[in-house]
């Protein structure tokens, strides 16, 4: 069974940091673009960050630029999201996603990703 499994979420105070991980199982996702999205109840899932299949390109939503960093370790088939200077508005369920590198730039739209994890909750208290 192909799976993406997120971990690393939790409760943190504003200004704190968390590192999310997304590990693959059932198949390898090397050669795939990888992305992070987040969703709050009642709202649509939104783009956070993405990294190209070879790590050469990254993109971020403006709301997290300068605070979040996406990276990948293909030897471990894992993607990370380092989140610093967290704000209460970062509170959401965070999902990782994977898509084959059919284009040079990693997608930023949910509809463009074929594989998804179950998510991990991040709560930032003020």
N, C-alpha and C positions, 0 to 999 in steps of 0.2 A: 504494500500500500504506500503510495506516494504521500509524503507528509512534509509540511513545514511546521515547525514547533517554536513558538516564541517563548522567551523566558526573560526574567530580569525586572519585571514590573513590580510595583509596590507603592507604598505611601512615603512621601518625602516632603520636607518643608520647602517653601519657596526659597529659591536661591541654591538649592541642593542639586545633586547630580544622580543620574541613573544610567546604566548601560544595558540596553536591550540586546538580546541575542536571538537569532533565527537560525535554527539548525535544520538541515534536510535529512530525510530518511526515505528509504525505499527506492531512491534513485539519486543520481548526482545532478546538481544544478550548476555545475561549472559550464560556462558558455551561455548562461542565462543572465539577462539583466535582473536586478533585484530592487525592490522598493519597500518603503515603509509608508503606511497610511494610518490615520487615526479616525476614530468615530466616537461621538457622544450620543447618548440615547435621544432618539427623535430627529437626529440630523444625518445628513449623508456622510459617507466615508470620504475623507479628504486626504490629498497627497501631502506627505511630509518630506520625504527624501528618496532619492534613487541613485543607484550606482550601475555603471555599465558592466557588461559581461567580463571585461578585462580590468576593471577598476580605473580605467583611464578617464572616465567622465563621471561627474556627480552633479546632481541638481537638488535644490532645496526650495521649499516654500519660503516666501519672504518672512513669514512669521517665526521661522526657526533659524534663519541664516545667522551665522556667527555664534550660535549657541549649540546646535546639533551637528554631529559629524557622522556620516555613514561610511562604513568600511567593510571589507570582505576578506575572508581567509579561505581560499578555495581548497587548501589542504585539509581544512576541517569542514568544508562545505557549509560555512556559517557566515552570516552577515550580521553586522553590529550597528547599533545606533547609540552613539554616545550623546547623552543629553545633559547639558550644563545650564546653569542659571535658570533652572526651571521656574515656571510661573503657574499660578492657579489655572490660567486658561490653557495650559498644556494637558490638563486632566482629560483623559480619554482612554478608550481601549485602543491599543496599538496593534496593527496587523502587518505582517510581512507578506510579500508577494514575489512571484518569479515569472519571468516571461522570456521565451527564446529570443536571442539577439538578432531578430529579423530586420532591425533598423540600427543605425549607428548610435542613436541616443536612447537612453533608457526611458521608457514611457512614464508619464506623470498622471495618466487617467486610469481609474479603476478598471474600466472596461477593456483595457489593453493588457491586463495581466490574467494569465490562465490559472495560476496556482496560488493558493492562499493558505495562511495558517489560521488558527482559531483565535488568536489575539491574546494579549496580556494587558492587564489593567494598570494604568499609571494614574495615581492620585497625588496632586500637589496641594498641600494645605497652605493657607496664607498666614 
